[in-house]
Amino acid sequence: MATGHTDPLRRERIIAATLDLIAEDGVAGVSHRRIAARAGVPLGSMTYHFTGIDQLLREAFGRFTDRMVTLFDAHLGGCADRDAARAAIADLVHTMSEDGPRDLVLTQELYTLATRRPAYRELTHEWMRRSRVHLEKHFDPATARQLDALIEGLTLHRALAREPHDRALTVEAIARITAAAG
């Protein structure tokens, strides 16, 4: 692995290290020094590649939301009809809630920043918009919005519950929201 200024992966390692540290210790636990050490890069690389910690956090969370939309696309992209979309939504909820705490922590850290700082709210708005693209192929915009919120809520509840609900409850909740949509 190259370690000089010509290292084309240095920026990517910094972003990955940032997400790792946020997942482990929260946004409050990140610093240029800790990120550089985790990424295996000189401390000076931080200011070479990013104007400050805020730019780095926005780019790292942007990378995270891109990955989450890709996961959403993988589940819903190939749905031919509403029934397939309903099944894919249930699969998505269960996949996201069983993948471990990393994505859950990153999501909540982003939401906390977005609540406090409008620049991060733009990331969450874009994430929600992109998440609804596939839902709106099968459901009206209001139903897609409800489903998007349901996905997040059920995922959070399953991930944090001592006894997570089963697939039947997920399927029933999806059916109730989409019943009026056809």
C-alpha positions in Angstrom: 0.0 0.0 0.0 1.4 3.4 -1.0 1.8 5.9 1.8 3.1 9.0 0.1 1.2 11.9 -1.4 0.6 9.8 -4.5 -1.4 7.3 -2.5 -4.8 7.3 -4.4 -6.6 5.5 -1.5 -5.6 7.8 1.3 -8.7 9.9 1.1 -10.9 6.8 1.1 -9.1 5.3 4.1 -9.6 8.6 6.0 -13.4 8.5 5.3 -13.6 4.8 6.2 -11.7 5.4 9.4 -14.0 8.3 10.3 -17.1 6.1 9.9 -15.4 3.3 12.0 -14.7 5.7 14.8 -18.1 7.2 14.7 -19.6 3.7 14.9 -17.4 2.9 17.9 -17.4 6.2 19.8 -19.9 8.5 18.3 -19.2 11.8 16.6 -17.9 13.2 19.9 -15.2 10.6 19.9 -13.6 11.6 16.5 -10.7 13.9 16.1 -8.1 14.5 13.3 -5.5 12.7 15.4 -7.6 9.6 16.1 -8.8 9.4 12.5 -5.3 9.7 11.1 -4.1 7.0 13.4 -6.9 4.7 12.5 -6.4 5.3 8.7 -2.6 4.9 9.0 -1.9 8.3 7.5 0.2 11.2 8.6 -1.8 13.8 10.6 -1.0 16.4 7.9 -3.1 14.3 5.5 -6.2 15.4 7.3 -5.9 19.1 6.3 -4.5 18.2 2.9 -7.6 16.2 2.0 -10.3 18.1 4.0 -10.7 21.7 5.0 -11.8 20.6 8.5 -13.6 18.0 10.6 -17.0 19.3 9.4 -16.2 18.6 5.7 -14.8 15.2 6.6 -18.0 14.4 8.7 -20.3 15.5 5.8 -18.4 13.4 3.3 -18.2 10.4 5.6 -22.0 10.6 6.3 -22.6 11.2 2.6 -20.7 8.0 1.8 -22.7 6.2 4.5 -26.1 7.4 3.1 -25.0 6.4 -0.4 -24.3 2.8 0.9 -27.7 2.7 2.6 -29.5 3.8 -0.5 -27.6 1.1 -2.4 -28.9 -1.5 0.1 -32.4 -0.1 -0.4 -31.9 -0.3 -4.2 -30.7 -3.9 -3.9 -33.9 -4.9 -2.2 -36.4 -2.8 -4.1 -34.8 -2.2 -7.5 -36.1 -5.3 -9.2 -39.6 -5.4 -7.8 -42.1 -6.0 -10.6 -45.3 -5.2 -8.7 -46.7 -4.1 -5.3 -46.7 -7.6 -3.8 -43.0 -8.0 -4.6 -42.3 -4.5 -3.2 -44.1 -5.4 0.0 -42.0 -8.6 0.4 -38.9 -6.6 -0.4 -39.7 -4.0 2.2 -40.1 -6.8 4.8 -36.7 -8.3 3.7 -35.1 -4.9 4.0 -36.4 -4.3 7.5 -35.1 -7.7 8.7 -31.8 -7.4 6.9 -31.1 -3.9 8.3 -32.1 -4.8 11.9 -30.0 -8.0 11.9 -26.8 -6.6 10.4 -25.4 -5.5 13.8 -25.2 -2.1 15.5 -22.8 -0.3 13.1 -25.4 1.1 10.7 -27.9 1.8 13.5 -25.3 3.9 15.4 -24.2 5.7 12.2 -27.8 6.5 11.4 -28.6 7.8 14.9 -25.4 9.9 14.9 -26.3 11.5 11.6 -29.9 12.2 12.8 -28.5 13.8 15.9 -26.2 16.1 13.9 -29.1 16.8 11.4 -31.3 17.8 14.3 -28.7 20.3 15.5 -27.1 21.5 12.3 -29.0 22.3 9.1 -26.0 21.3 6.8 -26.5 17.7 7.9 -30.2 17.9 7.4 -29.6 18.2 3.7 -27.9 14.8 3.8 -31.0 13.3 5.6 -33.4 15.0 3.2 -31.5 13.6 0.2 -31.3 10.2 1.8 -35.1 10.1 2.3 -35.8 11.4 -1.2 -33.6 8.7 -2.7 -35.0 6.0 -0.5 -38.5 6.8 -1.7 -37.7 6.5 -5.4 -38.4 2.8 -5.6 -41.3 3.0 -3.2 -43.0 5.5 -5.4 -42.7 3.1 -8.4 -45.4 1.0 -6.6 -47.1 3.3 -4.2 -48.4 6.9 -4.2 -46.1 9.5 -2.6 -47.9 9.7 0.8 -47.8 5.9 1.1 -44.1 5.9 0.1 -43.4 8.4 2.9 -45.3 6.3 5.4 -43.4 3.2 4.3 -40.1 4.9 4.5 -40.8 5.9 8.1 -42.1 2.4 8.9 -38.9 0.9 7.6 -36.8 3.0 9.9 -39.1 2.6 12.9 -39.4 -1.2 12.6 -35.7 -1.5 11.9 -34.9 0.5 15.0 -37.4 -1.4 17.2 -36.1 -4.8 16.0 -32.5 -3.9 16.5 -33.0 -2.6 20.0 -35.7 -5.0 21.4 -34.8 -7.8 23.8 -37.2 -9.9 21.8 -37.4 -8.6 18.3 -40.8 -8.9 16.5 -41.1 -11.6 13.9 -41.5 -11.2 10.2 -45.3 -11.7 10.5 -45.6 -8.4 12.4 -43.5 -6.6 9.8 -45.6 -8.0 6.9 -48.8 -7.0 8.7 -47.6 -3.5 9.3 -46.6 -3.1 5.6 -50.0 -4.5 4.6 -51.9 -2.1 6.8 -50.1 0.9 5.4 -50.4 -0.2 1.8 -54.0 -1.5 1.9 -55.5 1.7 0.7 -52.8 2.0 -2.0 -54.1 -1.2 -3.6 
